[in-house]
Amino acid sequence: MKHYEVEIRDAKTREKLCFLDKKLPVGTTATLYFRDLGAQISWVTVFLTEYAGPLFIYLLFYFRVPFIYGRKYDFTSSRHTVVHLACMCHSF
């Protein structure tokens, strides 16, 4: 193994952020550029949007909206209690 140097630079300003002096299994000096992605959304927002989609889609089928089931079965409830139990388990 040979001795190589790694420079870490800012992608916008090309300013050197860090310098690593290690033995690396690469062929030349490596330069890594890091980019600041700016403001990010919080993990709570990601979590809520991730789980709101499947919940909303399931409830569309549970409430039997007309554009899925047609006018004959729109907004009718099921006779089977297992359907209501499944909705409660899925929602809560």
N, CA, C and O atoms as a GROMACS GRO file, in nm:
protein
  368
    1MET      N    1   0.082  -0.118   0.000
    1MET     CA    2   0.000   0.000   0.000
    1MET      C    3   0.086   0.124   0.000
    1MET      O    4   0.193   0.128   0.061
    2LYS      N    5   0.038   0.223  -0.069
    2LYS     CA    6   0.112   0.347  -0.078
    2LYS      C    7   0.049   0.454   0.010
    2LYS      O    8  -0.063   0.438   0.059
    3HIS      N    9   0.121   0.559   0.029
    3HIS     CA   10   0.076   0.671   0.111
    3HIS      C   11   0.008   0.775   0.022
    3HIS      O   12   0.071   0.824  -0.072
    4TYR      N   13  -0.118   0.808   0.049
    4TYR     CA   14  -0.192   0.905  -0.030
    4TYR      C   15  -0.254   1.011   0.060
    4TYR      O   16  -0.272   0.990   0.180
    5GLU      N   17  -0.284   1.124   0.000
    5GLU     CA   18  -0.344   1.234   0.072
    5GLU      C   19  -0.485   1.260   0.018
    5GLU      O   20  -0.510   1.247  -0.102
    6VAL      N   21  -0.578   1.295   0.108
    6VAL     CA   22  -0.716   1.324   0.070
    6VAL      C   23  -0.749   1.466   0.116
    6VAL      O   24  -0.735   1.499   0.234
    7GLU      N   25  -0.793   1.547   0.022
    7GLU     CA   26  -0.838   1.682   0.053
    7GLU      C   27  -0.990   1.685   0.044
    7GLU      O   28  -1.047   1.633  -0.052
    8ILE      N   29  -1.055   1.745   0.142
    8ILE     CA   30  -1.199   1.763   0.140
    8ILE      C   31  -1.225   1.912   0.125
    8ILE      O   32  -1.184   1.992   0.209
    9ARG      N   33  -1.296   1.949   0.015
    9ARG     CA   34  -1.318   2.089  -0.017
    9ARG      C   35  -1.466   2.120  -0.029
    9ARG      O   36  -1.547   2.032  -0.060
   10ASP      N   37  -1.501   2.245  -0.003
   10ASP     CA   38  -1.637   2.292  -0.022
   10ASP      C   39  -1.664   2.300  -0.172
   10ASP      O   40  -1.579   2.349  -0.247
   11ALA      N   41  -1.780   2.252  -0.217
   11ALA     CA   42  -1.810   2.246  -0.360
   11ALA      C   43  -1.829   2.384  -0.420
   11ALA      O   44  -1.800   2.404  -0.538
   12LYS      N   45  -1.878   2.480  -0.342
   12LYS     CA   46  -1.905   2.613  -0.397
   12LYS      C   47  -1.781   2.702  -0.395
   12LYS      O   48  -1.748   2.764  -0.496
   13THR      N   49  -1.713   2.709  -0.282
   13THR     CA   50  -1.600   2.802  -0.268
   13THR      C   51  -1.466   2.738  -0.296
   13THR      O   52  -1.365   2.807  -0.308
   14ARG      N   53  -1.462   2.607  -0.306
   14ARG     CA   54  -1.338   2.531  -0.325
   14ARG      C   55  -1.241   2.548  -0.209
   14ARG      O   56  -1.122   2.520  -0.222
   15GLU      N   57  -1.292   2.595  -0.095
   15GLU     CA   58  -1.210   2.613   0.025
   15GLU      C   59  -1.183   2.477   0.089
   15GLU      O   60  -1.272   2.393   0.097
   16LYS      N   61  -1.061   2.456   0.133
   16LYS     CA   62  -1.024   2.330   0.194
   16LYS      C   63  -1.088   2.318   0.332
   16LYS      O   64  -1.066   2.403   0.419
   17LEU      N   65  -1.168   2.212   0.352
   17LEU     CA   66  -1.236   2.190   0.479
   17LEU      C   67  -1.157   2.098   0.570
   17LEU      O   68  -1.155   2.116   0.692
   18CYS      N   69  -1.093   2.000   0.512
   18CYS     CA   70  -1.023   1.900   0.591
   18CYS      C   71  -0.914   1.836   0.505
   18CYS      O   72  -0.922   1.836   0.382
   19PHE      N   73  -0.815   1.782   0.571
   19PHE     CA   74  -0.706   1.716   0.501
   19PHE      C   75  -0.676   1.585   0.572
   19PHE      O   76  -0.646   1.584   0.692
   20LEU      N   77  -0.684   1.474   0.500
   20LEU     CA   78  -0.656   1.343   0.557
   20LEU      C   79  -0.524   1.291   0.501
   20LEU      O   80  -0.501   1.292   0.380
   21ASP      N   81  -0.441   1.247   0.589
   21ASP     CA   82  -0.310   1.194   0.550
   21ASP      C   83  -0.307   1.048   0.593
   21ASP      O   84  -0.272   1.017   0.707
   22LYS      N   85  -0.345   0.957   0.501
   22LYS     CA   86  -0.358   0.816   0.536
   22LYS      C   87  -0.300   0.728   0.428
   22LYS      O   88  -0.259   0.774   0.322
   23LYS      N   89  -0.297   0.601   0.458
   23LYS     CA   90  -0.264   0.501   0.358
   23LYS      C   91  -0.395   0.451   0.299
   23LYS      O   92  -0.473   0.383   0.366
   24LEU      N   93  -0.418   0.484   0.174
   24LEU     CA   94  -0.543   0.449   0.107
   24LEU      C   95  -0.516   0.363  -0.016
   24LEU      O   96  -0.416   0.383  -0.085
   25PRO      N   97  -0.605   0.268  -0.043
   25PRO     CA   98  -0.587   0.184  -0.160
   25PRO      C   99  -0.644   0.247  -0.287
   25PRO      O  100  -0.728   0.187  -0.354
   26VAL      N  101  -0.599   0.367  -0.321
   26VAL     CA  102  -0.642   0.434  -0.445
   26VAL      C  103  -0.519   0.471  -0.526
   26VAL      O  104  -0.407   0.467  -0.476
   27GLY      N  105  -0.540   0.506  -0.651
   27GLY     CA  106  -0.428   0.531  -0.740
   27GLY      C  107  -0.369   0.670  -0.732
   27GLY      O  108  -0.249   0.686  -0.757
   28THR      N  109  -0.448   0.771  -0.697
   28THR     CA  110  -0.398   0.908  -0.694
   28THR      C  111  -0.455   0.979  -0.572
   28THR      O  112  -0.528   0.921  -0.492
   29THR      N  113  -0.419   1.104  -0.560
   29THR     CA  114  -0.475   1.185  -0.452
   29THR      C  115  -0.623   1.208  -0.480
   29THR      O  116  -0.660   1.250  -0.590
   30ALA      N  117  -0.708   1.181  -0.383
   30ALA     CA  118  -0.853   1.196  -0.400
   30ALA      C  119  -0.899   1.327  -0.340
   30ALA      O  120  -0.854   1.366  -0.232
   31THR      N  121  -0.988   1.396  -0.409
   31THR     CA  122  -1.047   1.519  -0.359
   31THR      C  123  -1.197   1.500  -0.350
   31THR      O  124  -1.261   1.466  -0.449
   32LEU      N  125  -1.254   1.522  -0.232
   32LEU     CA  126  -1.397   1.508  -0.210
   32LEU      C  127  -1.457   1.646  -0.195
   32LEU      O  128  -1.403   1.731  -0.125
   33TYR      N  129  -1.571   1.670  -0.263
   33TYR     CA  130  -1.641   1.797  -0.254
   33TYR      C  131  -1.774   1.774  -0.182
   33TYR      O  132  -1.851   1.686  -0.221
   34PHE      N  133  -1.800   1.853  -0.079
   34PHE     CA  134  -1.926   1.845  -0.006
   34PHE      C  135  -2.010   1.966  -0.040
   34PHE      O  136  -1.961   2.079  -0.046
   35ARG      N  137  -2.137   1.940  -0.064
   35ARG     CA  138  -2.229   2.046  -0.100
   35ARG      C  139  -2.330   2.065   0.012
   35ARG      O  140  -2.388   1.968   0.060
   36ASP      N  141  -2.351   2.191   0.052
   36ASP     CA  142  -2.452   2.222   0.151
   36ASP      C  143  -2.587   2.220   0.083
   36ASP      O  144  -2.610   2.297  -0.011
   37LEU      N  145  -2.677   2.135   0.127
   37LEU     CA  146  -2.807   2.121   0.064
   37LEU      C  147  -2.908   2.223   0.112
   37LEU      O  148  -3.022   2.224   0.066
   38GLY      N  149  -2.868   2.307   0.204
   38GLY     CA  150  -2.958   2.410   0.254
   38GLY      C  151  -3.054   2.356   0.358
   38GLY      O  152  -3.029   2.254   0.422
   39ALA      N  153  -3.163   2.425   0.374
   39ALA     CA  154  -3.262   2.386   0.474
   39ALA      C  155  -3.329   2.256   0.434
   39ALA      O  156  -3.365   2.236   0.318
   40GLN      N  157  -3.346   2.169   0.528
   40GLN     CA  158  -3.409   2.039   0.505
   40GLN      C  159  -3.536   2.030   0.588
   40GLN      O  160  -3.552   2.101   0.687
   41ILE      N  161  -3.628   1.942   0.547
   41ILE     CA  162  -3.749   1.922   0.626
   41ILE      C  163  -3.716   1.829   0.742
   41ILE      O  164  -3.623   1.749   0.735
   42SER      N  165  -3.793   1.840   0.848
   42SER     CA  166  -3.765   1.761   0.968
   42SER      C  167  -3.808   1.616   0.949
   42SER      O  168  -3.885   1.585   0.858
   43TRP      N  169  -3.759   1.529   1.034
   43TRP     CA  170  -3.793   1.387   1.025
   43TRP      C  171  -3.939   1.365   1.061
   43TRP      O  172  -3.999   1.267   1.016
   44VAL      N  173  -3.997   1.453   1.142
   44VAL     CA  174  -4.139   1.439   1.178
   44VAL      C  175  -4.226   1.459   1.054
   44VAL      O  176  -4.322   1.386   1.033
   45THR      N  177  -4.192   1.558   0.972
   45THR     CA  178  -4.266   1.583   0.849
   45THR      C  179  -4.254   1.464   0.754
   45THR      O  180  -4.353   1.424   0.692
   46VAL      N  181  -4.136   1.410   0.742
   46VAL     CA  182  -4.115   1.293   0.656
   46VAL      C  183  -4.197   1.175   0.708
   46VAL      O  184  -4.261   1.105   0.629
   47PHE      N  185  -4.195   1.153   0.838
   47PHE     CA  186  -4.269   1.043   0.899
   47PHE      C  187  -4.418   1.057   0.874
   47PHE      O  188  -4.485   0.961   0.835
   48LEU      N  189  -4.471   1.176   0.897
   48LEU     CA  190  -4.616   1.196   0.880
   48LEU      C  191  -4.660   1.181   0.735
   48LEU      O  192  -4.764   1.120   0.709
   49THR      N  193  -4.584   1.235   0.642
   49THR     CA  194  -4.622   1.220   0.502
   49THR      C  195  -4.605   1.076   0.452
   49THR      O  196  -4.679   1.031   0.366
   50GLU      N  197  -4.508   1.006   0.508
   50GLU     CA  198  -4.486   0.867   0.470
   50GLU      C  199  -4.604   0.778   0.509
   50GLU      O  200  -4.642   0.688   0.434
   51TYR      N  201  -4.662   0.804   0.625
   51TYR     CA  202  -4.772   0.720   0.674
   51TYR      C  203  -4.909   0.775   0.640
   51TYR      O  204  -5.007   0.703   0.652
   52ALA      N  205  -4.919   0.900   0.599
   52ALA     CA  206  -5.049   0.956   0.564
   52ALA      C  207  -5.099   0.900   0.430
   52ALA      O  208  -5.219   0.882   0.412
   53GLY      N  209  -5.008   0.873   0.338
   53GLY     CA  210  -5.048   0.821   0.207
   53GLY      C  211  -5.120   0.688   0.214
   53GLY      O  212  -5.233   0.678   0.166
   54PRO      N  213  -5.058   0.584   0.274
   54PRO     CA  214  -5.129   0.456   0.284
   54PRO      C  215  -5.258   0.464   0.365
   54PRO      O  216  -5.355   0.395   0.334
   55LEU      N  217  -5.258   0.546   0.469
   55LEU     CA  218  -5.380   0.561   0.550
   55LEU      C  219  -5.492   0.622   0.466
   55LEU      O  220  -5.606   0.576   0.470
   56PHE      N  221  -5.460   0.726   0.391
   56PHE     CA  222  -5.559   0.791   0.306
   56PHE      C  223  -5.612   0.696   0.199
   56PHE      O  224  -5.732   0.693   0.174
   57ILE      N  225  -5.525   0.620   0.136
   57ILE     CA  226  -5.566   0.527   0.030
   57ILE      C  227  -5.654   0.417   0.088
   57ILE      O  228  -5.754   0.379   0.025
   58TYR      N  229  -5.620   0.366   0.205
   58TYR     CA  230  -5.702   0.261   0.267
   58TYR      C  231  -5.841   0.315   0.299
   58TYR      O  232  -5.941   0.247   0.277
   59LEU      N  233  -5.847   0.438   0.352
   59LEU     CA  234  -5.977   0.495   0.387
   59LEU      C  235  -6.063   0.524   0.264
   59LEU      O  236  -6.185   0.523   0.273
   60LEU      N  237  -6.001   0.550   0.148
   60LEU     CA  238  -6.079   0.565   0.025
   60LEU      C  239  -6.156   0.438  -0.006
   60LEU      O  240  -6.273   0.443  -0.046
   61PHE      N  241  -6.092   0.324   0.013
   61PHE     CA  242  -6.160   0.197  -0.013
   61PHE      C  243  -6.257   0.161   0.099
   61PHE      O  244  -6.360   0.099   0.074
   62TYR      N  245  -6.225   0.198   0.221
   62TYR     CA  246  -6.314   0.166   0.334
   62TYR      C  247  -6.446   0.242   0.323
   62TYR      O  248  -6.552   0.184   0.345
   63PHE      N  249  -6.440   0.370   0.290
   63PHE     CA  250  -6.562   0.449   0.280
   63PHE      C  251  -6.633   0.433   0.146
   63PHE      O  252  -6.736   0.496   0.123
   64ARG      N  253  -6.578   0.351   0.059
   64ARG     CA  254  -6.638   0.318  -0.070
   64ARG      C  255  -6.677   0.442  -0.149
   64ARG      O  256  -6.795   0.466  -0.178
   65VAL      N  257  -6.578   0.520  -0.183
   65VAL     CA  258  -6.606   0.642  -0.259
   65VAL      C  259  -6.655   0.606  -0.399
   65VAL      O  260  -6.614   0.505  -0.455
   66PRO      N  261  -6.744   0.688  -0.456
   66PRO     CA  262  -6.810   0.654  -0.582
   66PRO      C  263  -6.717   0.633  -0.700
   66PRO      O  264  -6.746   0.549  -0.785
   67PHE      N  265  -6.606   0.708  -0.710
   67PHE     CA  266  -6.522   0.691  -0.828
   67PHE      C  267  -6.441   0.562  -0.826
   67PHE      O  268  -6.378   0.528  -0.926
   68ILE      N  269  -6.443   0.489  -0.716
   68ILE     CA  270  -6.378   0.357  -0.711
   68ILE      C  271  -6.481   0.246  -0.728
   68ILE      O  272  -6.461   0.153  -0.806
   69TYR      N  273  -6.592   0.255  -0.654
   69TYR     CA  274  -6.691   0.148  -0.653
   69TYR      C  275  -6.812   0.173  -0.742
   69TYR      O  276  -6.890   0.080  -0.765
   70GLY      N  277  -6.830   0.292  -0.790
   70GLY     CA  278  -6.947   0.323  -0.872
   70GLY      C  279  -7.061   0.374  -0.785
   70GLY      O  280  -7.057   0.365  -0.662
   71ARG      N  281  -7.162   0.429  -0.851
   71ARG     CA  282  -7.274   0.492  -0.779
   71ARG      C  283  -7.357   0.391  -0.700
   71ARG      O  284  -7.419   0.428  -0.601
   72LYS      N  285  -7.361   0.267  -0.742
   72LYS     CA  286  -7.447   0.168  -0.675
   72LYS      C  287  -7.401   0.141  -0.532
   72LYS      O  288  -7.484   0.120  -0.443
   73TYR      N  289  -7.269   0.141  -0.509
   73TYR     CA  290  -7.217   0.105  -0.378
   73TYR      C  291  -7.153   0.223  -0.304
   73TYR      O  292  -7.081   0.203  -0.207
   74ASP      N  293  -7.179   0.345  -0.350
   74ASP     CA  294  -7.108   0.458  -0.289
   74ASP      C  295  -7.151   0.483  -0.145
   74ASP      O  296  -7.270   0.485  -0.113
   75PHE      N  297  -7.054   0.501  -0.060
   75PHE     CA  298  -7.069   0.535   0.081
   75PHE      C  299  -7.158   0.437   0.159
   75PHE      O  300  -7.225   0.477   0.254
   76THR      N  301  -7.159   0.311   0.119
   76THR     CA  302  -7.233   0.209   0.196
   76THR      C  303  -7.136   0.139   0.287
   76THR      O  304  -7.019   0.122   0.253
   77SER      N  305  -7.183   0.098   0.403
   77SER     CA  306  -7.095   0.029   0.498
   77SER      C  307  -7.105  -0.121   0.477
   77SER      O  308  -7.206  -0.173   0.429
   78SER      N  309  -7.001  -0.189   0.513
   78SER     CA  310  -6.997  -0.334   0.498
   78SER      C  311  -7.073  -0.400   0.612
   78SER      O  312  -7.081  -0.345   0.722
   79ARG      N  313  -7.129  -0.518   0.586
   79ARG     CA  314  -7.201  -0.592   0.689
   79ARG      C  315  -7.105  -0.666   0.780
   79ARG      O  316  -7.141  -0.704   0.891
   80HIS      N  317  -6.983  -0.688   0.734
   80HIS     CA  318  -6.889  -0.771   0.808
   80HIS      C  319  -6.814  -0.687   0.912
   80HIS      O  320  -6.761  -0.581   0.881
   81THR      N  321  -6.811  -0.737   1.033
   81THR     CA  322  -6.741  -0.665   1.140
   81THR      C  323  -6.590  -0.669   1.122
   81THR      O  324  -6.519  -0.582   1.174
   82VAL      N  325  -6.540  -0.768   1.050
   82VAL     CA  326  -6.396  -0.778   1.030
   82VAL      C  327  -6.344  -0.661   0.946
   82VAL      O  328  -6.229  -0.621   0.960
   83VAL      N  329  -6.429  -0.606   0.859
   83VAL     CA  330  -6.389  -0.490   0.779
   83VAL      C  331  -6.371  -0.368   0.870
   83VAL      O  332  -6.275  -0.293   0.854
   84HIS      N  333  -6.461  -0.350   0.965
   84HIS     CA  334  -6.450  -0.238   1.059
   84HIS      C  335  -6.330  -0.258   1.153
   84HIS      O  336  -6.260  -0.162   1.184
   85LEU      N  337  -6.308  -0.380   1.196
   85LEU     CA  338  -6.193  -0.411   1.281
   85LEU      C  339  -6.062  -0.385   1.208
   85LEU      O  340  -5.967  -0.332   1.266
   86ALA      N  341  -6.056  -0.422   1.080
   86ALA     CA  342  -5.935  -0.399   1.001
   86ALA      C  343  -5.909  -0.250   0.983
   86ALA      O  344  -5.794  -0.206   0.987
   87CYS      N  345  -6.014  -0.171   0.965
   87CYS     CA  346  -5.999  -0.027   0.951
   87CYS      C  347  -5.947   0.034   1.081
   87CYS      O  348  -5.859   0.120   1.078
   88MET      N  349  -6.001  -0.010   1.194
   88MET     CA  350  -5.953   0.042   1.323
   88MET      C  351  -5.808   0.005   1.347
   88MET      O  352  -5.729   0.088   1.392
   89CYS      N  353  -5.772  -0.120   1.318
   89CYS     CA  354  -5.633  -0.164   1.338
   89CYS      C  355  -5.537  -0.089   1.246
   89CYS      O  356  -5.427  -0.050   1.287
   90HIS      N  357  -5.578  -0.067   1.123
   90HIS     CA  358  -5.491   0.002   1.028
   90HIS      C  359  -5.476   0.150   1.062
   90HIS      O  360  -5.368   0.207   1.048
   91SER      N  361  -5.586   0.210   1.108
   91SER     CA  362  -5.584   0.354   1.135
   91SER      C  363  -5.517   0.391   1.267
   91SER      O  364  -5.450   0.493   1.277
   92PHE      N  365  -5.536   0.308   1.366
   92PHE     CA  366  -5.482   0.342   1.499
   92PHE      C  367  -5.359   0.262   1.531
   92PHE      O  368  -5.301   0.278   1.639
   0.00000   0.00000   0.00000
